[in-house]
Amino acid sequence: MKAGELKINGKWLNTEDRAANKYEIESALALKPVLVHARNRRFGAALIALAAQEKTYQNTIPYHEALNLSLRFLPIYKSQAQKIVNNADELIRKRDLSLSRLSSGDKTRIERILAEEEAQYQSQLTKAKGSGGKWLPLNRFHPESAETVLKSIESESNRLQKIASEKYIDGGALYREFLQSIDKNDLDSAKLQLSEFGRTRPPKEYSDDLRDQLSAALAQIKLIEAQKKAEAKEEARKAKEEARKAKEDAKKKAKKKSK
């Protein structure tokens, strides 16, 4: 790591690989929360993380890997929410019945625990609603939240399946190809690749960086061409001067012979 290498998804990348794959690496790091939340079965949080990165990294391999993972866990998430909708009324009835049968001291203690859980849930609920209210936290005693989640799952499944089925431009590959073209001074190809890269809707700083690199390369080419023209002009001037001198020398020799 001190040498500039990076380990990502179990693979070490040297400094050259990091530079060539910068856009894809940033995409993978940005989408890491989707994988972490999904692994911990925090499916709502995983979908929020996916949506947060969608506009920026939708046309990358890491996004589509996270997208496919989301499509796999959505049925599990749906099952969790549906179970709450189906069982909440019975759970509430059993809870209330159990509380009514407890002694005064035990009832007070359990009610305090339930109140703390409810307060924590309401705090999570308020936060979720403040960020859009699409993925509300699930709670076994709140079927209304689960019903909202079920509706969101239905619409989101259709939308994500559509994205997954469509072909996309691989922004990471275009980024690498652009850098290769710049290294080879193939600026015509670089121009086309930059245009295609822009269609992937990358973060502005990436487009700006590649545009600056292309501008610098074009400026360098112009400078080299100007230097070559100046050198050619100087060579032509020297050749003309030498020809003039040679002509003058020839005239002088001819005069001497005539005398």
BATORZA-747640 format. One line per 5 residues: number of its first residue (from 1); for each residue x, y, z of C-alpha. Coordinates in steps of 0.05 Angstrom, whole numbers. Example, Ala and Ser with C-alpha at 12.3 -4.5 7.8 and 13.67 -1.06 7.14 Angstrom:
REM BATORZA-747640
1	246:-90:156  273:-21:143
//
This chain:
REM BATORZA-747640
1	0:0:0  59:47:14  82:33:-57  15:57:-84  -18:-11:-93
6	-90:-24:-74  -127:-88:-55  -198:-90:-79  -244:-151:-81  -186:-195:-62
11	-140:-171:-118  -78:-127:-113  -72:-71:-164  -7:-35:-177  -3:40:-189
16	-10:31:-265  -71:-13:-257  -101:36:-207  -93:94:-255  -122:55:-314
21	-182:30:-273  -193:91:-230  -266:102:-252  -285:29:-242  -249:26:-175
26	-286:87:-150  -351:55:-173  -336:-9:-135  -319:30:-72  -381:73:-78
31	-425:12:-85  -392:-27:-29  -447:-6:21  -498:-44:-22  -459:-109:-12
36	-447:-96:63  -520:-80:77  -544:-140:36  -496:-187:72  -525:-163:138
41	-597:-169:111  -609:-95:115  -644:-96:49  -677:-28:53  -610:5:68
46	-578:-34:10  -631:-7:-38  -621:64:-13  -546:57:-25  -559:29:-95
51	-604:87:-112  -554:138:-86  -501:113:-135  -547:99:-194  -541:165:-231
56	-466:168:-222  -444:97:-235  -502:63:-271  -460:48:-332  -406:8:-296
61	-396:-65:-281  -397:-55:-205  -465:-22:-209  -494:-79:-249  -464:-130:-201
66	-498:-93:-144  -562:-88:-185  -564:-163:-198  -551:-176:-124  -610:-131:-107
71	-655:-168:-155  -636:-233:-119  -651:-208:-49  -715:-170:-66  -757:-234:-62
76	-729:-246:8  -744:-175:28  -815:-183:0  -825:-246:40  -803:-211:104
81	-852:-154:93  -909:-200:73  -899:-242:136  -908:-179:178  -971:-160:141
86	-999:-230:150  -981:-239:224  -982:-170:256  -1054:-171:280  -1045:-239:313
91	-978:-218:344  -1009:-154:373  -1068:-194:401  -1020:-244:434  -976:-188:461
96	-1035:-152:493  -1063:-217:521  -995:-235:551  -989:-166:583  -1057:-172:614
101	-1037:-237:649  -973:-210:679  -965:-186:749  -961:-111:760  -885:-110:768
106	-871:-154:707  -922:-117:665  -889:-50:681  -821:-77:663  -844:-108:597
111	-883:-46:578  -820:-5:589  -780:-50:543  -834:-48:490  -838:28:496
116	-762:34:486  -767:-11:425  -825:31:398  -787:96:409  -727:69:372
121	-771:45:315  -807:113:311  -739:148:307  -718:102:250  -786:113:216
126	-780:189:220  -710:186:191  -733:140:134  -793:185:117  -747:245:117
131	-703:213:64  -761:196:17  -802:144:55  -793:90:2  -758:39:46
136	-789:43:115  -759:1:171  -796:-63:184  -827:-78:252  -869:-138:270
141	-922:-94:303  -928:-44:245  -961:-76:184  -973:-7:152  -899:3:142
146	-892:-67:113  -948:-52:64  -911:10:41  -848:-31:31  -887:-84:-9
151	-912:-30:-57  -841:-3:-64  -813:-72:-77  -863:-84:-132  -847:-19:-169
156	-772:-24:-156  -768:-96:-180  -799:-77:-247  -754:-16:-254  -690:-52:-236
161	-706:-112:-281  -715:-64:-339  -647:-33:-326  -615:-101:-319  -644:-124:-386
166	-620:-64:-425  -551:-60:-457  -506:-7:-427  -441:28:-445  -385:4:-400
171	-357:69:-372  -298:34:-339  -276:3:-405  -283:70:-442  -241:104:-388
176	-185:52:-398  -189:56:-474  -185:132:-472  -121:130:-431  -91:79:-478
181	-107:123:-538  -75:183:-504  -12:142:-490  -9:122:-564  -24:194:-587
186	-85:166:-623  -124:230:-610  -179:216:-660  -197:153:-623  -191:190:-557
191	-241:243:-580  -292:189:-597  -280:152:-532  -288:217:-492  -355:230:-527
196	-378:159:-511  -354:165:-440  -396:228:-431  -458:188:-451  -447:142:-390
201	-463:203:-345  -400:199:-302  -384:248:-246  -366:315:-275  -295:313:-248
206	-280:250:-289  -305:281:-355  -267:346:-338  -203:307:-324  -206:268:-389
211	-223:331:-428  -163:366:-397  -118:307:-415  -143:309:-487  -134:385:-491
216	-63:378:-464  -47:323:-515  -76:365:-572  -36:425:-548  27:382:-546
221	14:357:-617  5:429:-641  69:450:-606  107:392:-639  77:409:-707
226	96:483:-698  167:463:-679  172:418:-740  147:473:-785  196:522:-754
231	253:471:-763  231:457:-835  229:532:-849  298:541:-819  324:482:-860
236	294:512:-923  325:580:-906  393:547:-896  387:508:-960  367:572:-998
241	426:609:-967  474:553:-985  447:552:-1056  456:628:-1061  527:623:-1036
246	542:566:-1083  515:607:-1141  557:667:-1121  619:623:-1115  606:594:-1183
251	601:664:-1213  667:685:-1181  702:623:-1208  674:636:-1277  701:709:-1276
256	770:685:-1256  773:635:-1313  750:688:-1363  808:733:-1342
//
